[in-house]
Amino acid sequence: MQTTRRGQIGQMTVKNIHCKCTANAACKICSMHDAHGAVHARAKANSAKLTVALAGNPNSGKTTLFNRLTGKSLRTGNRAGVTVANFSAAAPANPDITVTDTPGVNALSPYSPEEKYTTDYLTKTPPDVIINVVDCTRPERSLYLTTQLLQTNRPVVVALTMADIAQKQNIAVNTEKLSQTLGVQCVTINRRDKAAADKLLTACRKAAEGQNKKTDNSVLKNLPPLSDTGLAAATKRRAVATKITAATFRRNTAETMSDKIDKVVVSRMLAFPIFAIVMWAIFFIATEGPCKTIADFISGTLTPQIQSAATNLLECANAPWLTSLISDGVIGGAMSVVGFLPQITVLAGLVSLLEESGYMARIAFITDLPLSAVGLCGQSAVCLTVGCGCSVPAVMAARTVKCEKLRRTTVSVVPYVPCSAKLAVIACVTSRIFDGNAFVALSLYAVCLAAVAVAASILNKTTDGNEASVEITELPDYRLPKLSVAGRQMLSAATGFLKKAGTTIVVTSVLLWGCRYFTPTFGKAFSEEDSICGVLGKIISPLFAPLGFDDGNCGYAYAVATIVGLSAKEAAVATLTVLGGGTLPAISPLGAYCWALYNLLTVPCIATVAASAAEQGRKNAAVAFVLQAGLAYVFTLIARTIGLAVSSIAR
């Protein structure tokens, strides 16, 4: 055993353990059975790897604490259901400690997929230590889960989160008394206390060694067995949680600021007008003003300058095909998508602010009743709103819907919502065809929402599954959104979008350039009709002719762009730019509107298809996407018919 001595032998600091002595033989270094045994046990524990799991109620601050312990930047939000799967990472200050963030649960009696996942993880493959995250602003609800976690026969450490918010609400906690009552160490987590994370990990290490036991409490001795999930057992467990709360927390029953705000925000008369104004403001900010100015600069000024510079540099190569490939294929295709980066980035930040403020939970509350008429629920509205940013996390967020039938319906209708990728389609058509007419964009969103309602009604009547159960929507306190959180979401959205532009879009653009430049026999195409795109376009364009894609005698370009867009909607815009030689191919305003509508109503990307299949099975996903393709065609055909009728009357 290598040691560093400090005076007496009993005051040694152990660095590395290689000692093979046993409890029956005195150590040659310290010659003290008891002293060496204690040092040996502590050093062995300090060198062992430790798995720590965060467990707590939804929206109790688990993911925020996880980010603080591990230095990660997982998505957070002031609502239930942000975390829908386990995520593990090592603590930088203690690399031997692996921290796992789990989906929030109210009790170890699962009703939804993420609750079952968490319960199975904590009971069937338990971690070394469980950190029970207790929200100081809602202690009674949190402590109900605590009573169950203490019966899992795993070391438990209680992390008291939201302490600063509780202090503002005049809620005080007697941490020492709570520790004595529960028989485990409790650590208060305060954002201003930078050492809180280290204290918590130290407490976990001690808990793994069995040093955290405070007392053999009597409050928890009469709890029902963990396996008993009946009403009588739940009532008894709730009574214990209430008793602990009354003994250790001092609560202020006065009306909070959130209560006062909710009297207006979720009132019967003003709830929906406020909701409409909020959503309009989000999309207006994301598509107009500075965002539109920057986007116009990128597409109208920066892109031509880059293409011109590339053309001048490649002139010396005396290879027109190479110049066309780089200028029209690579630069033209990629920059046609990069031009929408400001809108997509800002939209991601605004959705994050919506979540952080606590208003997202209010959306679920006020929309629950009207959505129930079409076979959805309030939590479905949250998924649909998240889908405005990206459909993949929105599909995964449907795990929080407890009713299986509603969950599958929600997963199926999320792809109808215009996500950030589809925003590129909207921005492309409205800015280049309709001169930025906001009414056009608004009408496209309205038709998509109508399609959601129709699809949900059909699926609700044709999908097998249990009937909807009663769900209680908890309204979290309003919080001032953190700009740092919104900034991380914006950075993540921008990085992901640029990565797609630099890989998928560039590859797609190059392939399309080749299909436009060469004939099917790989000779140079002297006309669009002789190119590979022209030949393939003639085959598939009749399918979309009733929808008006052939207006302007360039229907094959829009037909090809639609097919390519099934892989990624940004690729549809890049396809039009490449096939149009840097501009949109000629088409009537009504034809452009119908093209945009059809692309908005079809699947946004392959990743969404995969996520949907993972959540509801391949068969159900296939049925959902066949229905979506059919409804997209029908809705677009109706829109074109109405447009032609209006044009005829106007004449």
C-alpha angles and dihedrals in degrees: 000000000000113000141170111221125219108186111295121039091242090062100064129138112222116219107170129007119223097139116131098187121130133218089260096057127062116240112248091220103050101015089208120112097197098039093047092045091055093046091045093050094047094047092047090051092047091053096046123096115250130204114207124186127200111220128176148114121304112279093013095126100265097136093044089053090046091054090050094050096044105027091238127136105224116167115273133186142172094249140072120270103035091124112055102161140033119271125186134195138158122256107246093217090048109028091179090064116081115198121203124198113209132193113269119263132185093208142352090261102092126212103163130049096255091048091052090048093053094044093050091048094051097043107029102033100020123189123235092255133014119214105205107207109212120190107223091206091058105029100154094057092045095048092056088069090042091062089056096045090053088060095055091085090236126120109266131201120187118222112198106210132182088039094146092050091047090052091054089051090051092248112146127190128201097219096185093050091047089052091051092047096049095036093230136092117270121204122194113224113210123172090223093053104082092182093058093093092053091047090052094050090047089052089051091052091050091047090054088053091050093245096119100074106122102181144327094262123204098207094074098040095086096051117130117251116282090240091059107093098161126126094258092052092047091050092051092047091049090052090054091050090049091050093050091048092051091050099046108026130062109204133196111222095192119121111273129219089253090057091053093048092048091057085071106026097051098029118130094245102041106028098090097038089053091046091051092049092049094050092044091050092050095053094039092054091045096050106029138045118025092357092058092044092053092045091051090049092052095048100034104036114011098045096052090047092052091046091049092049091049091049092052092049093050097047090088090061089065090215111125091185091057091048090050092046095053098036102038102022108037104022097032094047097044097042092048086065098036087060089073094052095102093055094046094046094048092046090055091051093048093050088050091052088050090055096043093050093058095241093115090071089052089056089058090049099050096041098047096090099046092043091052087067090067098038100269135103140216093272087056088061089057090052091048091050092049086049089065085074102036132344096215098066088038091058090048091047088064087079087084090066102097099200110081094213093050091044093056091045091051092050090051097051099042092084090061090068115093104250127193091275091054088048086072089060092049093046092046095053099038095047099041102033107023099033093243096307104177092201090064092055091045092051091051090054091047093054090049091053090049089052089052090055094048094045092047091051092051094046092045090057097042103036119092120222145100120307121261117281126215111272126195114215113210116209111214121212116272114258134190103254117245112239089206091062092048089047092054091050091049091049091048092050093047093047093049092046094049090046089055091046091051095048119018097028095045092048091047091048092050092049091048091048088054091049089051096043099045136053122232087266089053095250122132112280112229093188136029092242092058095050125097090253091051093051094046091042092057089055097051102028094080088064090062098034093097088057093058099251090133095060106127094026092270099098095130091066093055092043092052091046090052093053092046090047091064087077094048128346092222087062090061091062092045090050093055091048093051095044091045093051094245098327136066114278113251113278138148119260091248091050091050091049092051092047091052092046094051092049091048092053096049127077113296098218147336091263090063091051090052093047092049092049090050092051101044106014131263095273095053091043091051091051091048094051094045087053090048093052090049095048091046090056094046095047092047092048090051091048091052092048091051091046093052091047092051091047090050092051092046091056 
